[in-house]
Amino acid sequence: MSEKTEFSWGPATGVGSMPGGDAREAAKTVTGSFEDFPHLPELPARGPGSDMIGRTLGLLVEMYAHVEPSGWRVSDRPGRDTRRARSLLGEDLDALEEFTQGYEGPLKVQSVGPWTLAAALELRNGEAALSDPGACRDLVGSLAEGLRTHLAEVRHRVPGAEVVLQLDEPSLTAVLRGRIRSASGYRTHRAVDRQHVEATLREVIAGERVVVHSCAADVPFALLRRAGAAAISFDFGLLTERDEESIGEAVEGGTTLFAGVVPATDTALSDPAGSVMGVRMLWRRLGLDPGTLSESVVITPDCGLAGASPAYARAALAHCVRAARSLADNPE
């Protein structure tokens, strides 16, 4: 599904989270800002169940969790926290459906990916699910099934949409390098084999059109491509020279880049052309055809906007659209 002849991405979109707690206002802002590529807003300010981990746990099939002071922990049955997560997601879907009547085109929804979820979800003993291979297998199977159901509901609510799934994997690099700390904090969980990580992601992606997002450093571009990601979303400001070869290979292989170039927290925004100057310069260094820029790059904030003021969040989304237009109009 990564071939651009099969699918046309919008020029700009958001990462996921927005400030505030009004689902209708968030959906109105997102759909009004991104007429060609809206996304389902996430509103973590509403509390447990609307945070990225709790929201995804609410999607699981025959697995449940509740909130402890240390975070989300596995439960035997669905309780108040699971019900709250599902209810809040229902509110968000209702609002999205209201503001996407008649919409046709790409529409993005977000979920935490399997490895970040395994690093965050606690087992009954307080350790991360990451510490138990059997628990990881159960979690992956439950997540994959829950995501299929979720995507089917989104397609039913917005029948003209070409639904894109974003898997948020900010902890993926730490999982690969053995940097996830144990419950005691005195040791770290061992690194997970890269082939196993790749196979697990492939199982969850399973033919869907997926963009994998990480706003951490050292995104494993090649691994994500092999796992079947059609696009990779990242904080452009964290790229290093050693990332550039991987990016060049990704672009030439048909992978779309979601370049996070607009700051996610309140700051003075540069002119739109300045925001994408680094992307243009990267293209020149890699010797890529400037004419492919608008086909290969989607402009986004560098991370979610939950920590921004409402006024800045609206300005940042509008700025993404203007920056994408600048990139398309002046690729050189």
C-alpha positions in Angstrom: 0.0 0.0 0.0 3.0 2.3 0.1 3.0 3.0 -3.6 1.8 6.5 -4.3 0.0 5.4 -7.5 -2.5 3.7 -5.2 -3.1 6.4 -2.7 -2.8 10.2 -2.4 -1.9 11.6 1.0 -3.0 15.0 2.0 -0.4 17.8 2.1 -0.5 18.3 5.9 -2.1 16.9 9.0 -1.8 16.8 12.7 -0.1 14.3 14.9 -3.0 13.5 17.2 -3.5 15.3 20.5 -5.1 18.7 21.0 -5.5 20.9 24.0 -8.8 21.3 26.0 -11.6 18.9 26.6 -14.3 19.7 24.1 -14.6 17.0 21.5 -16.8 18.9 19.2 -14.6 22.0 19.2 -11.5 19.9 18.6 -13.1 18.0 15.7 -14.3 21.3 14.2 -10.8 22.8 14.5 -9.1 19.8 12.9 -11.5 19.3 10.0 -11.6 23.0 9.4 -7.8 23.2 9.3 -7.1 20.1 7.3 -9.7 20.0 4.5 -7.6 17.4 2.6 -6.3 15.2 5.5 -8.1 15.5 8.9 -7.4 13.3 11.8 -9.3 12.1 14.9 -8.3 14.4 17.7 -7.2 13.1 21.1 -7.8 15.2 24.2 -5.7 13.9 27.1 -6.6 16.9 29.3 -9.9 15.1 30.1 -7.9 12.6 32.3 -7.4 8.9 32.5 -8.9 7.1 29.5 -8.2 10.0 27.2 -4.4 9.7 27.5 -2.8 7.8 24.6 -2.2 4.7 26.7 -5.6 4.5 28.2 -7.3 5.3 25.0 -5.6 2.4 23.3 -6.2 0.0 26.2 -9.9 0.8 25.7 -9.6 -0.8 22.2 -8.3 -4.1 23.4 -10.3 -7.3 23.0 -10.7 -9.5 26.0 -7.9 -7.6 27.9 -8.6 -4.9 30.4 -6.8 -2.4 32.5 -7.3 0.1 35.4 -5.4 3.1 36.7 -2.9 2.7 39.5 -0.8 5.5 40.9 2.1 4.2 38.9 0.1 4.0 35.6 -2.2 1.5 33.8 -2.3 -2.1 35.1 -3.9 -5.3 33.8 -7.3 -6.2 35.2 -9.4 -9.4 35.2 -12.5 -7.6 33.9 -13.6 -4.3 32.5 -14.0 -1.7 35.2 -14.7 2.0 35.5 -11.5 3.1 33.8 -12.0 0.8 30.8 -15.6 2.0 30.4 -14.5 5.6 30.7 -11.9 5.1 28.0 -14.4 3.6 25.6 -17.0 6.3 26.4 -14.6 9.1 25.7 -13.5 7.6 22.4 -17.2 7.3 21.5 -17.6 11.0 22.1 -14.7 11.8 19.9 -16.0 9.6 17.1 -19.4 11.2 17.3 -17.8 14.6 17.0 -15.6 13.5 14.1 -18.6 12.0 12.3 -20.6 15.2 12.7 -17.9 17.3 11.0 -17.0 14.9 8.3 -20.4 14.5 6.7 -19.8 14.0 2.9 -16.1 13.9 3.3 -14.1 11.9 0.8 -10.3 11.4 1.1 -7.7 10.4 3.6 -8.6 10.4 7.3 -6.2 9.5 10.1 -6.8 7.8 13.4 -4.2 7.1 16.1 -3.3 4.3 18.4 -0.3 3.4 20.5 1.8 0.8 18.9 2.4 -2.6 20.4 5.9 -2.0 21.8 5.2 1.4 23.4 2.0 -0.2 24.9 4.0 -3.2 26.2 6.5 -0.8 27.8 3.7 1.2 29.5 1.2 -1.4 30.6 1.9 -3.0 34.0 1.3 -6.6 34.8 -0.2 -7.6 38.2 3.3 -7.7 39.7 3.9 -4.1 38.7 6.4 -4.9 35.9 5.9 -3.9 32.3 4.2 -6.3 30.0 7.5 -6.0 28.1 9.1 -8.3 30.7 6.9 -11.3 29.8 6.9 -12.7 26.3 3.6 -14.5 26.8 1.9 -11.3 28.0 3.4 -9.5 25.0 1.9 -12.1 22.6 -1.5 -11.8 24.2 -1.3 -8.0 24.1 -0.4 -7.9 20.4 -3.2 -10.2 19.5 -5.7 -8.3 21.5 -4.5 -5.0 20.0 -4.6 -6.2 16.4 -8.1 -7.5 16.8 -9.3 -4.3 18.5 -7.8 -2.1 15.9 -9.6 -4.0 13.1 -12.8 -3.4 14.9 -12.0 0.3 15.5 -11.1 0.9 11.9 -14.2 -0.8 10.7 -16.3 1.5 12.9 -14.5 4.6 11.5 -15.2 3.4 7.9 -18.8 2.9 8.8 -19.2 6.4 10.3 -17.3 8.2 7.5 -17.9 6.0 4.5 -16.1 8.3 2.0 -12.9 8.2 4.0 -9.7 6.3 3.1 -8.7 5.5 6.6 -5.1 5.7 7.7 -3.9 4.2 11.0 -1.1 5.9 12.9 0.8 3.8 15.4 2.5 5.9 18.0 5.8 4.3 19.0 7.8 6.8 21.0 9.3 4.0 23.2 10.3 1.8 20.2 14.0 2.9 20.2 14.3 2.4 23.9 12.7 -1.1 23.6 15.2 -2.0 20.9 18.2 -0.7 23.0 17.2 -2.1 26.4 16.5 1.2 28.0 13.0 0.6 29.5 13.4 0.7 33.2 12.0 -2.0 35.6 9.4 -1.1 38.2 12.2 -0.7 40.8 14.1 1.7 38.6 17.4 -0.1 39.4 17.6 -2.1 36.2 16.4 -2.1 32.6 14.5 -4.7 30.7 16.6 -6.5 28.1 16.6 -5.3 24.5 14.0 -7.0 22.3 15.3 -8.7 19.2 14.9 -6.5 16.1 13.5 -9.3 14.0 10.9 -10.0 16.6 10.0 -6.3 16.9 9.6 -6.2 13.1 7.5 -9.3 12.9 5.2 -8.0 15.7 4.7 -4.7 13.9 4.0 -6.5 10.7 1.3 -8.5 12.5 -0.4 -5.4 13.7 -0.1 -3.6 10.4 -1.5 -6.6 8.5 -2.3 -4.9 5.2 -3.7 -1.7 6.6 -2.3 1.7 5.4 -0.2 2.6 8.4 2.0 5.5 9.4 4.3 4.9 12.4 5.0 8.0 14.5 7.8 8.6 16.9 8.9 12.0 18.2 11.9 10.4 19.9 15.4 10.4 18.4 16.9 7.6 16.3 13.7 6.4 14.6 14.5 2.9 13.0 13.4 3.9 9.5 14.6 0.7 7.8 13.0 -1.6 10.3 9.6 0.2 10.0 9.8 0.0 6.2 10.4 -3.7 6.3 7.5 -4.1 8.8 5.1 -2.6 6.2 4.7 1.0 7.2 3.5 3.1 4.3 4.7 6.2 6.0 7.0 7.3 8.9 6.2 10.3 11.1 9.1 12.0 13.0 10.4 15.2 14.6 12.4 16.7 11.7 14.6 18.6 14.2 15.9 15.4 15.8 17.4 14.0 12.5 21.1 13.3 12.5 23.5 12.8 9.6 23.3 9.0 10.0 19.5 9.2 9.5 19.8 10.8 6.1 20.9 7.6 4.2 17.9 5.8 5.6 15.6 8.6 4.6 16.9 8.6 1.1 16.3 4.9 0.8 12.8 5.3 2.3 11.8 7.9 -0.3 13.3 6.0 -3.2 11.4 2.9 -1.9 8.1 4.7 -2.0 7.7 5.4 1.8 6.0 8.7 2.6 7.6 11.0 5.2 5.5 12.9 7.8 8.0 15.7 8.6 7.3 17.3 12.0 8.6 20.8 11.3 6.1 23.0 13.2 6.8 23.4 17.0 4.2 21.6 19.2 4.3 24.1 22.0 3.7 27.9 22.0 6.4 29.8 20.3 6.8 32.4 17.6 6.2 30.7 14.2 8.6 31.4 11.3 7.3 32.1 7.9 5.9 29.0 6.1 8.8 28.9 3.6 11.3 29.0 6.5 9.6 26.1 8.3 10.2 23.7 5.3 13.7 25.1 4.4 15.3 22.2 6.2 13.3 19.7 4.2 14.4 21.3 0.9 18.0 21.3 2.0 17.8 17.6 2.9 16.4 16.8 -0.5 19.4 18.6 -2.1 21.9 16.8 0.0 20.4 13.5 -0.9 20.3 14.3 -4.6 16.5 13.7 -4.7 14.3 15.1 -7.4 12.7 18.4 -6.0 9.6 17.6 -8.0 8.9 14.7 -5.7 8.8 16.8 -2.5 5.0 17.4 -2.4 4.4 13.7 -3.3 6.8 12.3 -0.7 6.3 14.6 2.3 3.3 15.4 4.6 3.9 18.4 6.9 2.9 18.1 10.6 3.7 19.5 14.0 6.8 17.9 15.5 4.6 16.2 18.1 1.1 16.3 19.6 -0.4 19.7 20.6 -1.8 18.7 24.0 0.7 21.0 25.8 -0.1 24.0 23.6 -2.6 26.8 24.2 -5.9 26.5 22.1 -5.0 29.6 20.2 -1.5 28.4 19.4 -2.8 24.9 18.4 -5.1 26.5 15.8 -2.2 28.6 14.5 0.1 25.6 14.3 -2.4 23.6 12.3 -2.9 26.5 9.9 0.8 27.0 9.6 1.3 23.3 8.6 -1.1 23.9 5.7 0.7 27.0 4.6 4.1 25.4 4.9 3.0 22.4 2.8 1.7 24.8 0.2 5.0 26.6 0.1 6.8 23.3 -0.3 4.6 22.3 -3.3 4.8 25.7 -4.9 8.6 26.3 -4.5 10.3 22.9 -4.2 13.7 24.2 -5.3 
